[in-house]
Amino acid sequence: MKQLVAALTVAVWGACGSATAAAQSCPAPPARADCTAQAPSDGQAFAGPVLQVMEHGRVCVALGPSPSQWVPVEIADAPAGASRGAWMDALFAHRIECVSIGRTADGVRARCLSGGVSVAKLVVARPAPAPTLVATR
């Protein structure tokens, strides 16, 4: 499913980036949704799918369908140097279970598991995929 969404996104935005884009009516690129849900209290458990991956071990965990119900989470044991692509590959659209261990400026710091495995270990175990080169004529 993620591959289908990515292919459709490339098809739509690729056409709008062409030389004929000025003559086309192209929609604005999608904006990143802000996750703004109230951070859980220290020691509180929460769970949901990861619907946004930011940089440096920061994700949005959805407690409901609206971005106002998504909790900004800093993964406590995030591996240093892991790429955003590695985080996307390991966590995007996957359910994680977390326990809050502190507050951040805009959310919560938490220890999280996915399928009983530390999220940080999943990211380390899945390096960012190598880019695919496509030959063009």
N, C-alpha and C positions, 0 to 999 in steps of 0.2 A: 504494500500500500504506500509506504514512504517513497518507493521508487516511482510509482505512478504520479504522486503529487509533485515530486521533483521534476519529472519529465514534463508535466503540464506547465509548471512554473517556468521552466526554461523555454518551452515553446511560446508561451504568451509574452514573456519579457524579452526573449530573444528577438521576436518580430518588432517589438517597440524600440529596440536599440539599433535597428537598421537605419540605413540612410534615408529610407522613406518615412521614418518615424515622424518627421515634421509635418508630413501630409496626412498622417493617421491621427485618429483620436485614441490615444493610448491612456489607459488608466494610470493613476499614480502608483508607484511601487507600494507594496503593503508595509504598513508601519508596524514596528515592534510593539506588542501589547505590554502595558505596564502591569506587573503583578502587584496588587496593592492590598491584599487581605491582611487582616490583623495577625501579627505574629503570635504563635502559641506561647503559653507560659513555659518557663524553664521546667523540664521534666515531663512536659505533656507530649503524648504520642499523637502523630497525625500521619495520614497516608493519602496518596493519590497519584495520578499520572503526571509525569514531567511534560509540560506543554510548552516550555520555553527554556532554552539553554543559553546562558550568557557566558561570560569569560571567567576564567580562574575559579572553577568549581562552584559557580553560582547558577542556580536553576529556579524555575517557578514550578511549584507543586500545586496542582489544581485540586481544590476542595469543592469546586462547583464549576459550572460551564463558563462563567464570566470572569474576565481578568481581575475584577474586583474581589473574586473568591480564590485567587491564586496567591499562594504564600511565597515570598522571595526567601530562598534558602541558600545559605553558604554551607557547603559540605565541609564538616569539621576536619576530616582527614584527607582532604583533596590532595592528590599527588601534584607536586610542583612540576611545572613544565608540560602537563598534559594539554594537548591542543583542544580547541573548541570542537573540532571534528571528532576527536576521540570521545568527548563527552556526549556529543550528539549521537554517535554510533551506539554507545553503551546505554544511554538513558532516555532519549527522546521517545515519547509515547509509551514508556514503560512505567508501571506502577512501582513506587518506592514507599517504604515505611520508615518513618523518621521519629526521633526523639529530640526535642529541643534541649540544647545545653547552654544557650545564651542568646543575647540580642546582638544585632548589628545595626548600623545606622538606618537601614531600610527594611530590615526583616529579622530573620532568625538564623542562628548557627545551630547545626544539627548533625547528629550521626544518623546515617541512613543505610538501609538494606534494600536489596532487590532480589527476590527469590531466596532470601536467607543469607545472601552474600553481601559484604560491604560494598557499597557503591564505589568507593575509591579503588578497591581491588578489581572491580569490573572495568573501570576506566584504564587501569594499568594493563590489564590483560588484553585490552582491545586497542592497539595503537591506531592512530588515524589512518583511514584507508589511503592508499596511494592514488594520486589523481589519474584519471583515465584520459589518455590522449586519443583524440579522434582525428583521423586524416581527412583533410578537405581538399577539394580540387580547385 
